[in-house]
Amino acid sequence: MTSAFTNGKRALAATAGLAAAALFLAGCSAGGSTTSTSGSTITVGTTDKITVLDPAGSYDAGSFAVQTQVFPFLMNSPYGTSDVEPDIATKAEFTSPTEYTVTLKPDLKWANGNALTSSDVKFSFDRQLAINDASGPAVLLYNFDSVATPDDTTVVFTLKAANDQVFPQILSSPAGAIVDEETFSADALTPDDDIVKAKAFAGQYELTTYNFNSLLAYKAYEGYQGLLGPAKTENINVKYFTDASNMKLDIQEGNIDVAWRSLSATDVDDLRGNDKVKVVDGPGGEIRYITFNFNTQPFGATTAEADPAKALAVRTAVADVVDREELADQVYKGSYSTLYSYVPDGLTGANESLKGLYGDGEGGPDVDKAKAALDAAGVTTPVVLNLQYNTDHYGPGSSDEYALIKNQLESSDLFTVNLQSTEYVQYSKDRVLDLYPIFQLGWFPDYSDADNYLNPFFGQDSFLKIHYENQEVIDLITEQAVTGDAAARTALIEEIQDKVAADLPTIPLLQGSQIAITGTSVTGTEDTLDASFKFRYGALSKG
């Protein structure tokens, strides 16, 4: 389909002038809410780090935690559910098997007064693919072909494969953030300070102060017309901690109102007995896993001793030796549970394909089995493993977690482990440059569907950047996404996990729940700590 709106707003702006635009108060959400915004201030603490503010250049929980507050989305989840509904749109539907049509609400505005139209939507999705940043979320748009804008409020997405079961969810994900085409570059990442200075925001909040990974100040955006309704608290400050123990001290002393990602399991357990705070638990979905770079791991494709069979034997032996129960109990005190599948427990299609293939077949380790795998491939032991991990993004428990993994592996006498850690802002850059042969990653989902644990990892252009590619797996991932029959789709999801488990590009270890600590006067945490896995500040209020 060709677009009748080809000139876009940039051309229109040349003749439209710069008249001041009235801001529209968001008086209702899909549920008809007319809740007014409180003038109070809530301070949130976190150890998560922002990589970049531009949605095309980041695919991590710390950055998305900011983006979900300040950028608009076509689809979003109401508080308390993982289901998606139109956000800044009046309706969204398939108008043909390969066309998904979204109708925007009229008279939308950015906080800087620019008109927010279908042209911004087209611009946002086109630039995601044009930039295709190694650390960005463009991988989620694997079924996206093109987007047309017949008029200012109509957006027509053309998809490569028909009957896409997850595309509405993807529109609510990091790949779906809409940006102001008069602020952002079409083919390069836009610096954080330029975005903030231009007030290029149209979510529940706009950023008024931006001290990178130190302090962010948000103010409720009066022009927000989205699904979530007006923010309940006008001002939100977010303080970034380098040490989780300091965040624990601040929440229990009342210096911050909310502690969100990530306190140690010991600290959370201690705070459960403190009557000055509330510990709020939410649905699980976060996973932790070990990742192998197929080029640089022992016997990887670009090493001097490249040998695919030996490389697989090394991965197999690691999977045979690692003891998940010990990690869950000793390090995380039950706040994480063991994970033997690529799709976490609770989602349709989750199986435990790794349990039967590795270790003792029942979830425990088996050193003799690991030794047999290495011997059969002709691998001389001990194998040297260069293992990288991170503490400021994946929580303070990472140090104990990877110290214990090192101990488990070396106690088998099959491995010598060189363990190193790096701060996350650098870590996120280094890992995609083949600098880490074996490394820690965690995953906080974009949407509550098995597809989000398969396509970003093992589909075409995987965000892992580990040089693993199995075309049969890629084809099956595409097929499950467009399979309408629930039973057939579940079978495909299970088959994908079985095939990936045999290749073992990653070793899933643990699955965790969401936990927030708040002051006793803070409410609304339960509303946003839901299976959408988006922590929306607009739900919070105090007093």
C-alpha positions in Angstrom: 0.0 0.0 0.0 1.3 3.4 -0.9 0.8 6.4 1.5 -1.0 9.5 0.6 0.8 11.2 3.5 4.3 10.9 2.0 5.6 14.4 2.7 5.4 14.0 6.5 5.4 16.6 9.2 8.8 18.0 8.4 7.5 19.4 5.1 4.2 20.5 6.7 6.1 22.3 9.5 7.7 24.6 7.0 4.4 26.2 6.1 2.5 25.6 9.3 4.6 27.9 11.5 5.3 27.5 15.1 2.1 28.5 16.7 1.8 27.6 20.4 -0.3 24.5 20.9 -2.8 24.0 23.7 -2.1 21.0 25.9 -4.9 18.5 26.4 -5.5 17.2 29.9 -5.9 13.4 29.8 -9.3 13.2 31.5 -10.0 9.5 30.9 -8.4 6.1 30.2 -9.9 3.0 28.7 -11.6 2.4 32.0 -13.0 5.9 32.2 -10.7 7.0 35.0 -10.8 10.7 35.9 -8.4 10.5 38.8 -6.7 13.8 39.4 -2.9 14.1 39.8 -1.6 14.7 43.3 1.0 17.5 43.8 3.2 15.4 46.0 6.6 13.9 45.2 7.7 10.3 45.3 11.3 9.2 45.2 12.2 5.9 43.6 15.6 4.2 44.1 17.2 1.7 41.7 20.5 0.1 40.9 19.5 -0.4 37.3 21.5 1.6 34.8 20.4 3.5 31.7 22.4 2.8 28.6 20.9 5.3 26.2 17.5 7.1 26.2 16.9 6.7 22.5 14.5 3.7 22.1 16.4 2.6 19.0 19.7 2.1 20.9 18.8 0.3 24.1 17.2 -3.1 24.9 17.6 -3.3 28.6 15.4 -3.0 31.7 17.1 0.1 33.0 16.6 2.1 29.8 13.1 0.8 29.2 12.1 1.8 32.8 12.6 5.4 31.7 11.2 5.0 28.1 7.9 3.5 29.3 7.2 6.6 31.4 7.9 9.3 28.8 7.3 7.9 25.3 3.8 7.1 23.9 2.9 3.6 22.6 0.2 2.5 20.2 -0.6 -0.5 22.5 -0.2 -0.8 26.3 -1.4 -2.9 29.2 -3.9 -1.6 31.7 -2.7 -1.8 35.3 -3.0 -5.3 36.7 -2.9 -7.3 33.4 -0.6 -8.4 30.6 -3.3 -8.0 28.0 -2.7 -5.1 25.6 -5.2 -2.5 24.4 -5.0 0.7 22.3 -3.0 3.3 24.2 -2.8 6.6 22.2 -5.1 5.0 19.7 -8.9 4.6 19.5 -8.7 1.2 17.9 -6.2 -1.3 16.5 -7.2 -4.4 14.5 -6.2 -6.7 11.6 -7.9 -5.3 8.5 -6.4 -8.2 6.4 -4.3 -11.2 7.4 -1.1 -9.1 6.7 -2.4 -5.6 7.6 -2.7 -4.3 11.1 -4.4 -0.9 11.2 -4.2 1.5 14.1 -6.3 4.7 14.4 -4.7 7.4 16.6 -6.6 9.7 18.9 -7.1 13.1 17.4 -5.1 16.2 18.4 -2.3 14.4 20.1 0.7 16.6 21.1 4.3 16.2 22.3 5.3 18.1 25.4 7.1 20.6 23.2 3.9 21.4 21.4 4.7 19.5 18.2 1.7 17.6 16.7 1.9 13.8 17.3 0.6 12.2 14.1 0.8 9.0 12.1 4.0 10.5 10.5 5.8 10.2 13.8 4.7 6.5 14.1 6.0 5.7 10.6 9.2 7.6 11.3 9.7 5.6 14.6 9.4 2.2 13.1 11.3 3.0 9.9 14.3 4.4 12.0 14.3 1.3 14.2 15.1 -0.8 11.1 17.4 1.8 9.5 19.5 2.2 12.6 19.3 -1.5 13.6 21.6 -0.9 16.6 23.4 -3.9 18.0 22.1 -3.0 21.4 18.6 -2.0 20.3 15.3 -3.8 20.0 14.9 -3.9 16.2 15.1 -7.7 16.5 11.5 -7.7 17.7 10.3 -6.4 14.4 11.1 -9.6 12.5 7.7 -9.8 11.0 7.4 -6.1 10.2 7.6 -5.3 6.4 6.4 -1.7 6.0 4.2 1.0 7.4 1.9 3.4 5.6 0.1 6.6 6.7 -3.1 7.3 4.6 -3.8 10.3 6.8 -2.8 12.0 10.1 -4.5 9.5 12.4 -4.3 6.2 10.4 -1.3 3.8 10.5 -1.3 0.6 8.4 1.4 -2.0 9.2 2.1 -4.5 6.5 3.5 -7.8 7.9 5.6 -10.4 6.2 3.6 -13.4 7.4 -0.1 -13.5 8.0 -2.0 -13.9 11.2 0.7 -12.7 13.6 -0.3 -13.7 17.1 2.1 -11.4 18.9 2.4 -8.2 16.8 0.0 -6.2 19.1 2.2 -7.2 22.1 5.3 -6.0 20.1 3.7 -2.6 19.7 3.8 -2.3 23.5 7.4 -3.4 23.7 10.7 -1.4 23.6 10.5 -1.6 19.8 7.1 0.1 19.8 8.1 3.4 21.5 7.0 6.4 19.4 9.4 9.3 19.0 9.1 12.9 17.7 10.4 13.0 14.2 11.2 16.7 14.5 13.7 15.9 17.3 15.2 12.5 16.5 17.6 11.6 13.7 16.2 9.2 11.1 19.4 7.2 10.7 21.5 7.6 13.9 20.9 7.6 17.6 19.9 10.9 19.2 21.9 12.0 22.3 20.1 11.8 25.6 20.6 15.5 26.3 19.1 16.6 23.0 16.0 14.5 23.7 15.5 16.1 27.1 16.2 19.6 25.9 13.7 19.2 23.1 11.0 18.0 25.5 10.3 15.2 23.1 8.0 13.3 25.4 4.3 12.3 25.3 3.9 9.6 28.0 2.4 9.9 31.4 5.5 11.9 32.4 8.1 14.2 30.9 11.7 14.5 32.1 12.7 17.8 33.6 16.1 16.9 35.0 18.4 14.3 33.5 21.7 13.5 35.4 22.7 10.3 33.7 22.5 7.3 36.1 22.5 9.7 39.0 19.2 11.5 39.4 16.2 11.9 37.1 13.2 14.2 37.8 9.8 13.6 36.1 6.8 15.8 35.9 3.3 14.6 35.0 2.6 15.5 31.3 -0.8 17.2 31.2 -1.2 16.4 27.5 -1.1 12.6 27.9 -4.2 11.1 26.4 -3.3 7.4 26.7 -4.8 4.3 28.2 -3.3 4.7 31.7 -5.0 8.0 32.5 -3.4 10.8 34.5 -0.4 10.0 36.7 -1.5 9.9 40.3 1.6 11.8 41.5 2.8 14.9 39.8 6.5 14.7 40.5 8.7 11.6 40.5 12.4 11.6 41.3 14.5 8.6 40.6 17.8 8.1 42.4 20.4 5.7 41.0 22.5 3.7 43.4 25.8 2.1 42.7 25.6 0.0 45.9 22.3 -1.8 46.8 23.2 -1.8 50.5 22.9 2.0 50.4 19.5 1.8 48.7 18.4 -0.6 51.5 19.5 1.9 54.1 17.7 4.8 52.3 14.4 2.9 52.1 14.4 1.7 55.7 15.3 5.3 56.8 12.6 6.8 54.7 15.0 8.8 52.5 13.3 7.2 49.4 9.8 6.0 49.0 10.3 3.0 46.7 13.2 0.6 46.1 12.8 -1.1 42.8 15.5 -3.4 41.3 17.6 -4.7 42.8 18.2 -5.5 46.5 20.0 -8.7 47.5 17.9 -11.6 48.7 19.3 -11.2 52.2 18.3 -7.6 52.3 14.8 -8.3 51.1 14.4 -11.1 53.6 15.5 -8.7 56.4 13.1 -5.9 55.3 10.2 -8.3 55.4 10.5 -8.1 59.1 10.7 -4.3 59.2 7.3 -2.6 60.0 8.5 0.7 58.5 8.3 -0.6 55.0 6.2 -2.9 52.8 7.6 -5.7 50.6 5.4 -6.1 47.6 5.7 -9.2 45.4 4.7 -9.4 41.8 4.4 -12.1 39.1 7.6 -13.8 37.9 9.1 -13.6 34.5 12.7 -12.6 35.0 15.3 -15.2 34.1 19.1 -15.5 34.6 21.3 -17.5 32.3 24.9 -18.2 31.1 25.6 -17.3 27.4 28.3 -18.8 25.1 29.9 -16.9 22.2 30.1 -19.5 19.5 33.2 -17.7 18.0 35.3 -17.2 21.1 34.3 -19.8 23.6 36.7 -22.7 24.0 37.1 -24.4 20.6 34.8 -21.7 19.1 34.8 -20.9 15.4 37.5 -18.1 15.5 39.8 -19.8 18.0 43.1 -21.5 17.1 41.6 -24.9 18.1 38.2 -24.4 16.4 36.1 -27.6 16.7 32.3 -27.5 16.8 32.1 -31.0 18.5 34.5 -30.0 21.2 32.8 -26.6 21.7 29.5 -28.4 22.2 31.1 -30.8 24.6 32.3 -27.9 26.7 28.8 -26.4 26.8 27.3 -29.8 27.6 29.8 -30.4 30.5 29.0 -27.0 32.0 25.3 -27.8 31.8 26.0 -31.2 33.5 27.9 -29.6 36.4 26.0 -26.5 37.3 23.7 -26.9 40.4 20.7 -24.7 40.1 19.1 -25.8 43.4 22.3 -24.7 45.3 22.2 -21.3 43.5 18.5 -20.7 44.3 18.8 -21.8 48.0 22.2 -20.5 49.0 22.4 -17.2 47.0 18.8 -16.2 46.5 17.1 -17.9 49.5 14.2 -19.0 47.4 13.4 -15.6 45.8 14.5 -17.3 42.5 13.5 -20.8 41.5 15.3 -23.3 39.3 14.8 -23.0 35.5 15.3 -25.9 33.1 13.6 -24.4 30.0 14.0 -21.4 27.7 10.4 -20.3 28.3 9.8 -19.7 32.1 7.3 -21.7 34.1 3.8 -20.3 33.9 3.8 -19.4 30.2 2.1 -21.5 27.6 4.6 -23.8 25.9 7.1 -23.9 28.8 8.7 -27.3 29.1 11.8 -28.6 31.0 13.8 -29.8 28.0 17.2 -29.2 29.7 16.3 -31.3 32.8 16.3 -34.6 30.9 19.2 -33.8 28.7 21.8 -32.6 31.2 23.0 -33.5 34.7 21.4 -36.4 36.5 18.3 -36.1 34.4 16.3 -34.9 37.4 17.7 -31.4 37.7 20.8 -32.1 39.7 24.4 -32.1 38.6 26.4 -35.1 37.3 30.2 -34.7 37.2 30.7 -38.2 35.7 28.4 -37.4 32.9 30.2 -34.1 32.2 33.6 -35.9 32.2 32.2 -38.5 29.7 31.0 -35.8 27.4 34.5 -34.1 27.3 36.3 -37.5 27.0 34.1 -38.6 24.1 34.9 -35.3 22.2 38.7 -35.6 22.9 38.8 -32.5 25.1 41.7 -32.3 27.5 40.9 -31.2 31.0 40.9 -28.9 32.8 39.3 -26.6 30.3 40.0 -22.9 30.9 36.7 -20.8 30.9 36.9 -17.0 30.8 33.6 -16.1 32.5 32.3 -12.5 32.7 29.5 -11.2 34.9 27.9 -7.9 36.1 26.8 -6.7 39.5 25.3 -3.2 39.0 22.6 -4.4 36.5 21.8 -7.9 37.6 21.9 -7.2 41.3 24.4 -7.6 44.1 23.6 -11.4 44.3 25.6 -11.8 41.0 28.9 -11.8 42.8 27.8 -14.7 45.1 26.0 -16.4 42.2 29.1 -16.5 40.0 31.5 -17.2 42.8 29.4 -20.3 43.5 29.2 -21.2 39.8 33.0 -21.0 39.6 33.3 -23.2 42.7 30.9 -25.8 41.2 32.8 -25.9 37.9 36.2 -26.1 39.5 35.2 -28.6 42.1 34.5 -31.0 39.2 38.2 -30.9 38.3 37.1 -30.4 34.7 37.4 -26.6 34.5 39.6 -23.7 35.5 37.5 -20.5 35.7 38.8 -17.0 35.2 36.0 -14.8 36.7 35.8 -11.1 35.9 33.1 -8.4 36.3 32.5 -5.1 34.4 30.1 -2.2 35.0 26.9 -2.6 32.9 27.2 0.5 30.6 30.6 -0.9 29.4 29.4 -4.5 29.7 26.5 -3.9 27.3 28.9 -2.6 24.7 31.7 -5.2 25.1 29.5 -8.3 25.0 28.3 -7.6 21.4 32.0 -7.1 20.3 33.0 -10.7 21.0 35.0 -9.7 24.0 33.4 -12.2 26.4 33.7 -15.9 25.5 31.2 -16.9 28.2 29.1 -14.4 30.1 26.1 -13.7 32.3 22.9 -12.3 31.1 19.4 -11.8 32.5 16.1 -11.1 30.9 13.2 -9.0 32.0 10.5 -9.6 29.4 9.0 -7.1 27.0 5.6 -8.8 27.0 4.0 -11.9 28.6 4.3 -14.5 25.8 6.6 -17.4 25.1 7.6 -15.6 21.8 9.5 -13.0 23.8 11.8 -15.7 25.2 12.5 -17.2 21.8 12.6 -14.7 18.9 14.9 -12.1 20.5 17.3 -14.9 21.6 17.3 -17.4 18.7 15.5 -15.8 15.8 17.0 -13.9 12.9 19.4 -11.1 14.1 19.4 -12.3 17.7 20.2 -9.6 20.3 22.6 -12.0 21.9 25.1 -11.5 19.1 26.8 -14.8 19.9 27.0 -16.2 16.3 24.5 -19.0 17.0 22.2 -19.6 14.1 19.9 -22.6 13.5 17.8 -22.0 10.4 15.3 -24.7 11.4 14.8 -22.9 14.8 14.4 -19.6 13.1 11.7 -21.0 10.8 9.9 -22.6 13.7 9.9 -19.3 15.6 8.4 -17.5 12.6 5.8 -20.3 12.3 4.7 -20.3 15.9 4.1 -16.5 15.8 1.5 -16.9 13.0 -0.1 -20.1 14.2 -3.7 -19.3 15.4 -4.5 -22.8 16.7 -3.5 -22.8 20.4 -2.5 -26.4 20.6 -0.5 -26.3 17.4 1.3 -23.2 18.6 2.1 -24.8 22.0 3.6 -27.8 20.2 5.8 -25.6 18.1 7.0 -23.6 21.1 7.9 -26.9 22.8 9.7 -28.2 19.7 11.8 -25.0 19.5 12.9 -25.4 23.1 13.9 -29.0 22.5 16.0 -28.1 19.5 17.7 -25.1 21.2 18.4 -27.3 24.2 20.4 -29.7 22.0 22.5 -26.8 20.7 22.9 -25.1 24.1 23.7 -21.6 23.2 22.6 -20.5 26.6 22.1 -22.3 29.9 19.0 -21.0 31.7 19.6 -21.1 35.5 16.9 -19.3 37.5 13.5 -17.7 37.3 12.6 -14.8 39.7 9.6 -12.8 40.8 9.3 -9.0 40.9 9.9 -7.3 44.2 9.5 -3.7 45.3 10.0 -2.2 48.7 8.0 0.9 49.7 7.2 3.1 52.5 4.0 2.3 54.4 2.2 5.3 53.0 2.9 4.4 49.3 0.0 2.9 47.4 -0.5 1.6 43.9 2.6 -0.6 43.8 0.4 -3.7 43.5 -1.4 -2.2 40.6 1.7 -1.8 38.4 3.7 -4.8 39.7 1.8 -7.0 37.2 2.5 -9.5 34.4 3.0 -6.7 31.9 6.5 -6.4 33.5 6.3 -2.6 33.2 6.8 -0.6 36.4 4.7 2.5 35.7 5.3 5.4 38.1 1.9 6.9 37.3 0.2 4.2 39.4 2.1 5.3 42.6 0.7 7.7 45.2 1.6 8.6 48.8 -0.2 9.8 51.8 
